[in-house]
Amino acid sequence: MALKLVKQNKAFGGWVKQFKHASSATKTEMTFSVFLPQEAETSKVPYVMYLSGLTCTDENVTTKGNSQKWAAKHGIAFVAPDTSPRGAGIEGEDESYDFGTGAGFYVDATTSKFSTNYNMYSYISKELPGLLESELPLDGGRKSITGHSMGGHGALIMALKNPGMFRSASAFAPIAHPSACPWGEKAFTGYLGEDKTAWAAYDATELAKSYDGPVLPILCDQGTADEFYEKKQLLPEDFAAVAKDRENLHLESRMADGYDHSYYFIATFMEDHLDFAANYLKK
Ligand SMILES: N[C@@H](CCC(=O)N[C@@H](CSC=O)C(=O)NCC(=O)O)C(=O)O
């Protein structure tokens, strides 16, 4: 078995388990957490992948996201990967919260400094699902994706770049147009270089313009009191403006009055996002 169990705790009739494994995509050891509902003891279960935001490990959403109760209600697993390689030993990777460690931005880096290790796109879209579906009782034919902030960007691009792979996508306050905001400009320059034409392949608003896969249901929630929304780091309106003209992108975009960017916001709306995913995973 490639997965090494680090710890496990019983919750809501199932188990929260944390695993480590050697990654071929990042050339480092990677860690993820998964909630396995009681149903996983006897059969394969559908799953939701949750991609976390800047500075997070697998543990932020696992401990603060309020996900296990609602995943248990639906008999679905909830997978929380890490947000970057750790300890790659690249000069400068630990200098800021929004680039490098904890900030992999779900791309495959092409700049010489980062391309060996910072391959979170391949890790999330290929390597991790392969491991999950071969080593755990997870049904690869029934999976959805969600995420927060940088992870909301990750969830949207994973679904848009891999038509049919996910039954649905959702996002909490996603960085919805990274090529046009300071967080995205910094990360894409560092990982992909100065040529902005390369950025479009990892930008949900740009990818939506040419999406022609099967119908993709998307739920997007944004708090009105989110400081990063106010600072124009997130730009959900840009994504919504494109999605409304795409026949196969069925976007429900909501504004949540008074909510900020924190895990209090995520915990509040996690039930809605897991209900939304479960509706498509049961079919
Ligand atoms: N330290 C930074 C902000 C860091 C931050 O708010 N991170 C968010 C995700 S932001 C977008 O990807 C987060 O989820 N933090 C972890 C948590 O448990 O809250 C700053 O001070 O500006």
The ligand as a MOL file (V3000), in Angstrom:
LIG
                    3D

  0  0  0     0  0            999 V3000
M  V30 BEGIN CTAB
M  V30 COUNTS 22 21 0 0 0
M  V30 BEGIN ATOM
M  V30 1 N -2.4550 35.4310 6.1700 0
M  V30 2 C -3.0780 36.1020 5.1100 0
M  V30 3 C -4.4220 35.5090 4.7170 0
M  V30 4 C -4.4430 34.0290 4.6960 0
M  V30 5 C -5.8550 33.5220 4.5680 0
M  V30 6 O -6.8220 34.2010 4.8480 0
M  V30 7 N -5.9830 32.2920 4.0950 0
M  V30 8 C -7.2720 31.7420 3.8910 0
M  V30 9 C -7.4140 31.3990 2.4350 0
M  V30 10 S -7.1710 32.8460 1.4530 0
M  V30 11 C -7.1960 32.3040 -0.1620 0
M  V30 12 O -6.7770 31.3170 -0.6020 0
M  V30 13 C -7.4550 30.5260 4.7730 0
M  V30 14 O -8.2400 29.6420 4.4720 0
M  V30 15 N -6.7490 30.5150 5.8980 0
M  V30 16 C -6.7440 29.3770 6.8230 0
M  V30 17 C -7.7230 29.4620 7.9470 0
M  V30 18 O -7.8070 28.4700 8.7030 0
M  V30 19 O -8.4390 30.4830 8.0950 0
M  V30 20 C -3.3240 37.5290 5.4690 0
M  V30 21 O -3.2240 37.8030 6.6450 0
M  V30 22 O -3.6520 38.3390 4.5860 0
M  V30 END ATOM
M  V30 BEGIN BOND
M  V30 1 1 1 2
M  V30 2 1 2 3
M  V30 3 1 2 20
M  V30 4 1 3 4
M  V30 5 1 4 5
M  V30 6 2 5 6
M  V30 7 1 5 7
M  V30 8 1 7 8
M  V30 9 1 8 9
M  V30 10 1 8 13
M  V30 11 1 9 10
M  V30 12 1 10 11
M  V30 13 2 11 12
M  V30 14 2 13 14
M  V30 15 1 13 15
M  V30 16 1 15 16
M  V30 17 1 16 17
M  V30 18 2 17 18
M  V30 19 1 17 19
M  V30 20 2 20 21
M  V30 21 1 20 22
M  V30 END BOND
M  V30 END CTAB
M  END
